[in-house]
């Protein structure tokens, strides 16, 4: 058996509105909208990871997802421009990551990491 993918499912009352937020901020494609669920993607090679944790590090709440980006400053500007609240950072952590957390329009805590 080989794992081929792991997918994050974000709970929201309005899947399309939340999908539009992520499309805008992270420039994702929307290949499927079934009304009750949307699929967002980007044509890129995908690394499979699954983390288990008791907190988000540095004493923070555990985010529901982590998103790696190539330009954390530009992503922070896009998040703020889209009206989302940055609730932690940006900060360079003692373990070598630069990151920030924000709450999306559905209230999900998201970790954005410079990768």
Secondary structure, 3 states (H helix, E strand, C coil): CCCCCCCCCCCCCCHHHHHHHHHHHHCCEEEEECCCCEEEECCCCCCCCCCCCCCCCCCCCCCCEEEEECCHHHHHHHHHHCCCEEEEEEEECCCCCEEEEEECCCCCEEEEEEC
